[in-house]
Amino acid sequence: MPLYIKDDVTAELVAELAVLRGISKQDAVKLAVRAELQRLAEAVPLRDRLAAFRARHPLPAPTGLPADKAFFDDLSGNL
């Protein structure tokens, strides 16, 4: 099934990739689409990245002490 690229910018990008890689325009399209599909397949969802970060950097255990509002106000310059 043929693929017609009607957008001039897209056609120029495909031609540029083909020249840089020394391949045909058809192979350039195939290469670019495969690369993007591979990138999407390897993408780690944000939820999983955050879970891994939290596992590497766990929060400290709660101290049970109340927050000292006056102390933190003084640190930030609020009076």
C-alpha positions in Angstrom: 0.0 0.0 0.0 1.6 3.3 -1.0 2.1 6.2 1.4 1.9 9.7 0.0 3.5 12.4 2.0 1.6 15.6 1.2 3.4 17.9 3.7 6.4 19.6 2.3 8.2 19.9 5.7 7.8 16.2 6.4 9.0 15.3 2.9 12.1 17.6 3.4 12.8 15.9 6.8 12.6 12.5 5.3 14.9 13.5 2.4 17.4 15.0 4.9 17.4 11.8 6.9 17.8 9.7 3.8 20.8 11.8 2.6 22.5 11.8 6.1 22.1 8.0 6.4 22.8 7.3 2.8 19.5 5.4 2.3 16.4 5.7 0.3 13.5 7.9 1.4 11.4 4.7 1.9 14.1 3.3 4.2 14.3 6.6 6.0 10.6 6.6 6.8 10.9 3.0 7.9 13.9 3.8 10.1 12.2 6.8 11.7 9.0 5.0 12.4 10.8 2.0 13.9 12.9 4.2 16.1 9.8 6.0 17.4 8.0 2.8 18.0 11.0 1.4 19.9 11.2 4.6 21.9 7.6 4.4 22.9 7.9 0.7 23.8 10.8 1.4 26.1 9.3 4.4 27.7 8.7 4.0 31.5 5.5 5.4 32.8 5.8 8.3 35.2 4.1 6.2 37.9 6.8 3.6 37.6 9.7 6.2 37.5 8.3 7.8 40.7 8.0 4.5 42.4 11.6 3.6 41.6 12.7 7.1 42.9 10.8 6.6 46.1 12.4 3.2 46.6 15.9 4.7 46.1 15.1 7.7 48.3 12.6 6.7 51.0 11.2 9.3 53.3 12.6 9.4 56.8 10.5 7.7 59.6 8.1 10.1 61.3 9.4 11.5 64.5 6.1 12.0 66.2 7.1 15.5 67.2 4.8 18.4 66.4 6.0 21.0 63.8 7.5 24.1 65.3 5.7 26.9 63.4 7.7 29.7 65.0 11.0 28.0 64.0 10.0 27.5 60.4 8.5 31.1 60.2 11.8 32.4 61.5 13.7 30.4 58.8 11.6 31.8 56.0 11.7 35.4 57.4 8.1 35.5 58.3 7.4 37.1 61.6 
